[in-house]
Amino acid sequence: MKLGVNVPNFGPGTRPDVLRGWAETVEGLGFDLLMVSDHVVITPDVAEQYPAPFYEPFTTLSWLAAITTRVRLGTTVLIVPYRNPLLTARMAANLQQLSGGRLVLGVGVGWARQEFEALGVPYERRGALTDEHLTVMRRAWQDEDDYRAGNIPIWVGGGSDAALRRAVLLGDAWHPLRFTLPWLEERTERLAAVAERLGRPAPELVPRVLLRITDTPVTGEDRRAGEGTLDQVMDDMERLRRMGAQTVLLDPYQGDPDETRHPERAWSMLETLATAHL
């Protein structure tokens, strides 16, 4: 099972030199994947959780592709309805070419209603637009020479029934985000049922988990995967492997934007896990 890292490309402490430090740390510790998030307009609903500066993912990953040599690069998750699908397809194809085939495109429908309004995109149609755009993107990659760039894996985020159906029909993998293991077990069973009903193979499981290593055990039904002592976290990784996870993305961001001023804390936690796992 491969491990990746979700790198904060936002917040008061995020600067080009900090992003470079993240990339060098993730690749240097032997992780397989580096992913960043997506917002276009930092409206109040976005800023409350992910304040400026917010580095646009395609621009950021293109720059990081030149800094790194081995680690795969991706989005967790690109908000598909925000951009024209042919523009997204072109940017993704170019990044795939420029990075030597290292792109992973994690996608989602989005949640920030004010951001949708600022972009002039109908919030109520975000699911349907995501399906339409993904279909157009895949067609462009297959049929248009200017868009060809080899296989770009699409990881579909979300845990709703619509997201599971989207993962089966339009994705290469299902990418659930920050969950409890009982929730994931139930949703994985539902995903298999959706795939069987549609007559399609179930997509790969590639989850994103919170990474919070603590000195004392974390207990209770609401404990999320990746949260607790190193032994608890390692046990979670093993359970995810047995559930069929091909890659697990570790998210060391705890929710306080001030964390971005002190990335070395997250880097130390990642080193601890890398030493134990890789």
ABEGO torsion letter per residue (X at the ends): XBBBBBBBABEAABBAAAAAAAAAAAAAAGBABBBBBBBABBBAAAAAABBOBBBBAAAAAAAAAAABAABBBBBOBBBAAABBAAAAAAAAAAAAAAAGGABBBBBBAEABAAAAAAAGBBAAAAAAAAAAAAAAAAAAAAABAAABAEBBBBBBBEABAAAAAAAAAABABBBBBGBBAAAAAAAAAAAAAAAAAAGBBBBBBBBBBBBBBBABBBBEAABBBGBEBAAAAAAAAAAAAAAGBABBBBBABAGBAAAAABAAAAAAAAAAAAAAAX
